[in-house]
Amino acid sequence: MKNGYRELEELLPGYLSGELPDKDRAMIDEWRMESQENESLFQESLKAWEAISLLHEMEQFNSFEALKKINTRISNQKTTNWWIGIQRVAAILLLPLLVYSGYISIRNSYLKQQQEEHVVMQTISSRQGMVTQFDLADGTKVWLNSGSSIQFPTSFTGAMREVKVSGEAFFKVAKNEKQPFRVQAKELHVEVLGTSFNVVSYDDEQQSEVVLVEGKVKLSTETNQVKTDLGTMYPGQRAVYVNDTEKVEAADVAVEKYIAWRDGNLIFRDDPMEDVAKRLSRWFNVEFVINDSEIKSYAYKATFRNENLTQVLNLLKLSAPIDYQITGNKLLPNGEYTKQKVYLMKKKRV
């Protein structure tokens, strides 16, 4: 039955009292048959309903007068009978409270279940060449790199605050020890309580990586609901998980290099040209073509701040014996354009 908690709550009293029309009774019956959990909840509600009449009777019951009468009888009986009388009085006085508490507990449990079942998922994507920053419902701050996306619930109602990342994202997680925060980066899961870290997990790559800035995170994978712990990271470490081998390698790094993109900067420190081209291709939404293996192995060191593609390529030419050629994008039959291609080749000798 596709109805919210409020609608169901309005129908239940009429159903339990027998005054509900057949059409509405059928709605309740349909909901009961959807799952064993719904039926169990209905049975608990029925118990609470049956106890309400007893509660009304108790409201007409003068517990003080009853206690005086019982005390009078107790004074004329033995000590053992006195203790039995006290137990009976306690049961009489506590029963209304227990009935009402049970009803409130059942109602709150159902309300929580309805909230969890109606969680709305949202996806935010960052356009090419742009960095997108926003806050999640729990106060966690997120930065999305160019061409990346994140899926998350509009509110965190379960035992775990969980999000999914495709691409690159930086998190500054709001601390909540009762509700850990977990990032799904394909097969790799990153679990934290409150910390700052960077995640890279592109769909077209066979690896995922995490760079920890502060705090502590736990890495794991999950296959067929079986969780495998991969270890714990500490600040200043970079961990790379390879899908094929299902292994993770960690090393100490200079974290500034890996998080500079948040401020629109690109930092390279003796990175091979192949890795440089990969990062530039995502940043500028172009395709790099390198057919020479020697060029791929060139180590490159530079920092780019707000330069456009042509400026970056000219700086590459100054620091390495290479040249480049850019081809224009082409219009496809479906109305979309192909990516521009950047060819890197060895500089010709004069």
C-alpha positions in Angstrom: 0.0 0.0 0.0 1.6 3.2 -1.1 0.4 5.4 1.7 2.2 7.6 4.2 2.2 7.2 7.9 -0.3 10.0 8.5 -2.9 8.4 6.2 -2.4 5.0 7.7 -2.7 6.4 11.3 -6.0 8.0 10.4 -7.4 4.8 9.0 -6.2 2.4 11.8 -8.7 3.5 14.5 -11.7 3.0 12.2 -10.3 -0.4 11.1 -9.7 -1.6 14.7 -13.1 -0.3 15.8 -14.9 -2.0 12.8 -16.3 1.3 11.5 -14.0 1.7 8.5 -15.6 1.3 5.0 -14.8 -1.8 3.0 -12.7 0.1 0.5 -10.4 1.6 3.2 -10.3 -1.7 5.0 -8.9 -3.3 1.8 -6.1 -0.7 1.8 -5.1 -1.8 5.4 -5.3 -5.5 4.4 -3.1 -4.9 1.4 -0.5 -3.1 3.5 -0.5 -6.0 6.1 0.2 -8.5 3.3 3.1 -6.6 1.9 5.6 -7.9 4.5 5.9 -9.8 7.7 7.2 -6.6 9.3 4.0 -4.7 8.5 1.9 -7.5 9.9 3.9 -7.6 13.1 3.5 -3.8 13.4 -0.3 -4.2 12.9 -0.5 -6.8 15.7 1.4 -4.5 18.0 -1.0 -1.7 17.2 -3.9 -4.0 17.8 -2.6 -4.8 21.3 -2.2 -1.1 22.0 -5.7 -0.4 20.8 -7.2 -3.1 23.0 -5.3 -1.7 26.0 -6.7 1.8 25.4 -10.1 0.8 26.7 -8.4 -0.5 29.8 -6.6 2.8 30.1 -9.9 4.7 30.0 -11.2 2.5 32.8 -8.1 3.2 34.8 -8.8 6.9 34.4 -12.0 6.5 36.3 -10.3 4.5 38.9 -9.3 6.3 42.1 -6.0 4.8 42.9 -5.6 6.7 46.2 -8.9 5.4 47.6 -8.0 1.9 46.5 -4.7 2.2 48.2 -6.4 3.2 51.5 -8.7 0.2 51.4 -5.9 -2.1 50.7 -3.9 -0.7 53.5 -6.8 -1.2 55.9 -6.9 -4.9 54.9 -3.2 -5.3 55.1 -3.1 -4.1 58.7 -5.2 -7.0 59.7 -3.2 -9.6 57.9 0.2 -11.3 58.2 3.4 -9.8 56.8 3.4 -12.1 53.8 -0.1 -11.0 52.8 1.1 -7.4 53.2 3.9 -7.9 50.6 1.5 -9.5 48.2 -0.9 -6.6 48.6 1.9 -4.1 47.8 2.8 -6.1 44.6 -0.9 -5.9 43.5 -1.1 -2.2 44.1 2.1 -1.6 42.1 0.7 -3.6 39.2 -2.5 -1.6 39.3 -0.7 1.7 39.3 1.9 0.9 36.7 -0.3 -0.8 34.2 -1.7 2.4 32.6 1.8 3.8 32.3 3.1 0.7 30.7 0.2 0.5 28.2 0.7 4.2 27.2 4.5 3.8 26.9 4.1 0.8 24.7 1.7 2.6 22.4 4.1 5.6 22.1 7.0 3.2 21.4 5.1 1.4 18.6 4.0 4.7 17.1 7.6 6.1 17.1 9.0 2.9 15.6 6.5 3.0 12.8 7.2 6.6 12.1 10.9 6.0 11.9 10.3 3.1 9.5 8.2 5.3 7.2 10.9 8.0 7.2 13.6 5.5 6.3 11.4 4.0 3.5 10.7 7.4 2.0 14.3 8.8 1.9 14.8 10.8 -1.3 18.1 10.3 -3.1 19.8 13.2 -4.8 22.6 13.5 -7.3 24.9 16.5 -7.8 27.4 16.7 -10.7 30.2 19.2 -11.3 30.6 20.5 -14.8 33.8 20.2 -16.8 36.5 22.6 -15.7 34.6 23.6 -12.6 34.7 22.8 -8.8 31.4 22.5 -7.0 31.1 23.0 -3.3 28.0 22.4 -1.1 26.9 21.0 2.3 25.1 17.8 3.1 22.2 17.6 5.5 24.4 16.7 8.4 26.8 19.6 7.9 29.4 17.7 6.0 31.2 19.9 3.4 31.8 18.4 0.0 33.9 19.6 -3.0 33.3 18.0 -6.3 36.1 18.1 -9.0 35.5 18.6 -12.7 33.2 16.0 -14.3 32.5 14.2 -11.0 29.2 13.4 -9.3 27.9 12.3 -5.9 24.7 10.5 -4.9 23.3 11.0 -1.3 20.1 11.1 0.7 18.4 14.4 1.4 18.4 13.3 5.1 20.5 10.7 7.0 18.0 8.6 8.9 19.7 5.2 9.2 22.5 3.9 11.3 25.0 5.0 8.6 25.5 8.2 6.7 26.2 6.8 3.2 27.1 8.5 -0.1 28.4 7.2 -3.5 31.1 9.0 -5.5 32.0 8.8 -9.2 35.1 10.9 -10.0 36.9 13.0 -7.4 35.6 14.5 -4.2 36.9 16.1 -1.0 35.0 15.6 2.2 35.1 17.5 5.5 32.9 15.2 7.5 30.8 16.5 10.4 31.6 14.4 13.4 28.8 12.0 14.7 30.0 9.0 16.7 26.5 7.5 16.7 26.2 7.6 12.9 29.4 6.9 11.0 29.9 8.4 7.6 30.7 6.0 4.6 31.8 6.8 1.1 31.2 4.2 -1.6 33.9 4.5 -4.3 33.0 1.5 -6.5 34.3 -1.6 -4.6 36.2 0.5 -2.0 34.3 1.7 1.1 35.7 4.6 3.2 34.3 4.8 6.7 34.8 7.7 9.1 33.3 9.5 12.1 34.6 13.0 11.4 37.6 13.8 9.3 38.9 15.4 6.0 40.0 13.3 3.0 40.1 13.1 -0.7 38.6 10.3 -2.8 39.2 9.4 -6.5 37.2 6.8 -8.2 36.4 7.2 -11.9 34.2 4.7 -13.7 36.8 4.2 -16.5 39.6 3.3 -14.1 40.4 0.0 -12.4 41.5 1.6 -9.2 40.3 4.0 -6.4 42.4 6.1 -4.1 42.0 7.9 -0.8 44.3 10.7 0.6 43.8 11.5 4.3 44.3 15.0 5.4 43.2 14.7 9.1 41.5 12.2 11.4 41.4 8.5 10.7 39.5 6.4 8.2 38.8 2.6 7.8 39.0 1.0 4.4 37.0 -2.1 3.4 35.2 -3.8 0.6 32.0 -5.7 0.5 31.1 -8.6 -1.8 27.8 -10.5 -1.4 27.2 -8.8 1.9 30.6 -10.1 3.2 32.7 -7.3 4.5 36.5 -7.4 4.2 38.6 -5.0 6.2 41.6 -3.5 4.4 43.1 -1.5 7.2 43.2 2.0 8.8 44.7 5.2 7.3 46.4 8.0 9.2 46.9 11.7 8.2 49.4 12.2 5.4 48.8 8.8 3.7 47.6 7.9 0.3 46.0 4.5 -0.3 45.4 3.0 -3.7 43.0 0.1 -4.1 43.3 -2.0 -7.3 40.1 -3.8 -8.3 41.7 -6.7 -10.1 44.0 -7.7 -7.3 41.7 -6.6 -4.5 44.7 -5.2 -2.6 45.5 -1.8 -1.2 48.8 -0.1 -1.1 49.5 2.9 1.2 52.3 5.5 1.3 53.1 8.8 2.9 52.6 11.8 0.6 52.4 15.6 0.5 48.7 16.0 0.7 48.6 19.5 -0.7 49.4 18.1 -4.2 46.2 16.0 -4.1 43.8 18.6 -2.8 44.9 21.7 -4.6 42.2 21.3 -7.2 39.6 22.6 -4.6 41.1 26.1 -5.1 41.3 25.7 -8.9 45.0 24.7 -8.9 46.8 21.7 -10.4 50.1 20.7 -8.8 52.5 18.2 -10.3 55.6 16.9 -8.5 57.8 14.7 -10.7 54.6 13.0 -12.1 55.0 11.0 -15.3 53.6 12.7 -18.4 51.0 10.0 -18.8 49.5 10.9 -15.4 49.7 14.6 -16.1 47.8 14.1 -19.4 45.1 12.1 -17.6 44.5 14.9 -15.1 44.5 17.6 -17.7 42.1 15.6 -19.9 39.5 15.6 -17.1 40.1 19.2 -16.1 39.7 20.5 -19.6 37.4 17.8 -21.0 39.7 16.9 -23.9 41.3 13.7 -25.0 45.1 13.3 -24.9 46.9 11.1 -27.4 50.5 10.0 -26.7 51.9 7.4 -29.0 55.5 7.6 -27.9 56.3 5.6 -24.8 59.3 7.8 -24.0 57.1 10.9 -23.7 54.8 9.0 -21.3 57.7 8.5 -18.9 58.8 12.1 -18.8 58.7 13.4 -15.3 57.0 16.8 -14.9 57.0 19.4 -12.2 54.7 22.4 -12.3 51.9 24.3 -10.6 49.0 25.7 -12.7 46.7 28.4 -11.4 43.7 29.4 -13.6 45.6 28.8 -16.9 43.6 27.8 -20.0 44.5 24.7 -22.1 46.7 26.5 -24.6 48.7 28.2 -21.8 49.2 24.8 -20.0 50.4 23.1 -23.2 52.9 26.0 -24.0 54.3 25.6 -20.5 54.7 21.9 -21.1 56.7 22.6 -24.2 59.1 24.8 -22.2 59.9 22.2 -19.6 60.1 19.1 -21.9 61.2 18.4 -25.5 57.7 18.0 -26.7 55.2 19.6 -29.1 51.5 19.4 -29.4 48.7 19.6 -31.9 45.0 20.2 -31.2 42.2 19.0 -33.4 38.8 20.6 -33.3 35.7 18.8 -32.1 33.2 17.3 -34.7 29.4 17.4 -34.7 27.9 14.0 -34.4 24.6 12.9 -36.0 22.9 13.0 -32.6 23.7 16.7 -32.2 26.5 16.2 -29.7 30.2 17.1 -30.3 33.2 14.9 -30.0 36.0 15.9 -27.5 38.9 17.9 -28.8 42.0 15.8 -29.2 45.5 16.9 -28.1 48.4 15.0 -29.7 51.7 15.1 -27.9 54.8 14.3 -29.9 58.6 14.9 -29.7 59.8 18.3 -30.6 61.4 18.3 -34.1 65.0 19.1 -34.3 65.9 22.2 -36.3 
